[in-house]
Structures are given as C-alpha cells and as structure tokens.
Amino acid sequence: MACIVWSVDPLAVSRLGQAEAAPPLTKKQLARIGIPAHKIPRVQQELARLSADKTLTHRELVMLADEIMGLLL
C-alpha cells in the first residue's frame, strides 16, 4: 500500500476534478520565442497551471516558457 501512496503525484491529485485553464500563450507565440514544436503542449500545460492565479504578467510568462523549455531538455 505504501508503494501506491508514494508513487502518486500530489500536485496532480490536488487538481483532479478542476477544469483545465486555457494556455496563456498560443503555439505560434511559443514557436516564435524558440520552443520546439514537440515541447509546446507540455510548456502550455505548465504555463496554464502557473498562470491560474492571474498574478503573472505576459512578459513573465514568456520568460517562464523559456525556462520550462530548458528544464524539459
């Protein structure tokens, strides 16, 4: 039983049942700043999650997209 508990992502479980937010940047915008096409969906998911509280500006989201892409390498 402990194996099952430790293998569950608590962040993913906390978002169960919530509607997914729209990504704040389009695929075209992300491609324009240099994000590879195969990484765009994952970057959009992370940006949507991070921008859910509406405290980040557009400029900060662009900077975060670049950092997220670097982490996905």
C-alpha positions as CSV (number, residue, x, y, z in Angstrom):
1,M,0.0,0.0,0.0
2,A,2.8,2.4,0.8
3,C,4.2,1.9,-2.7
4,I,1.0,3.2,-4.2
5,V,0.8,6.2,-1.9
6,W,4.4,7.3,-2.6
7,S,4.0,6.8,-6.4
8,V,1.1,9.3,-6.7
9,D,2.0,12.9,-7.7
10,P,0.3,15.1,-5.0
11,L,0.1,18.1,-7.3
12,A,-1.7,16.1,-10.0
13,V,-4.1,14.7,-7.4
14,S,-4.8,18.2,-6.0
15,R,-6.0,19.3,-9.5
16,L,-8.4,16.4,-10.0
17,G,-11.9,17.5,-10.9
18,Q,-10.8,21.0,-11.8
19,A,-11.3,22.4,-15.3
20,E,-8.1,22.9,-17.2
21,A,-7.3,26.6,-17.8
22,A,-6.6,27.9,-21.3
23,P,-2.9,28.3,-22.1
24,P,-1.9,31.9,-21.8
25,L,0.4,31.8,-24.9
26,T,-0.5,30.3,-28.2
27,K,1.5,27.7,-30.1
28,K,2.5,30.4,-32.6
29,Q,3.8,32.7,-29.8
30,L,5.8,29.9,-28.2
31,A,7.3,28.8,-31.5
32,R,8.3,32.4,-32.2
33,I,10.4,32.5,-29.0
34,G,12.1,29.3,-30.0
35,I,10.3,26.5,-28.2
36,P,10.5,23.3,-30.3
37,A,7.1,22.1,-31.6
38,H,7.2,18.8,-29.8
39,K,7.6,20.6,-26.4
40,I,4.9,23.2,-26.9
41,P,2.0,21.2,-25.4
42,R,3.9,20.5,-22.2
43,V,5.1,24.1,-21.9
44,Q,1.5,25.3,-22.4
45,Q,0.3,22.9,-19.7
46,E,2.8,24.3,-17.2
47,L,2.1,27.9,-18.1
48,A,-1.7,27.3,-17.7
49,R,-1.0,25.8,-14.3
50,L,1.3,28.7,-13.2
51,S,-1.0,31.4,-14.5
52,A,-4.1,30.2,-12.9
53,D,-3.9,32.7,-10.1
54,K,-3.6,35.6,-12.6
55,T,-0.6,37.3,-10.9
56,L,1.9,36.8,-13.7
57,T,2.3,39.4,-16.5
58,H,2.7,38.4,-20.1
59,R,6.4,39.2,-20.0
60,E,6.9,36.9,-17.0
61,L,5.0,34.1,-18.8
62,V,7.3,34.4,-21.8
63,M,10.3,34.2,-19.5
64,L,8.9,31.2,-17.7
65,A,8.2,29.5,-21.0
66,D,11.8,29.7,-21.9
67,E,12.9,28.4,-18.5
68,I,10.4,25.5,-18.7
69,M,11.7,24.6,-22.1
70,G,15.2,24.4,-20.7
71,L,14.1,22.1,-18.0
72,L,12.4,19.7,-20.5
73,L,15.7,19.0,-22.3
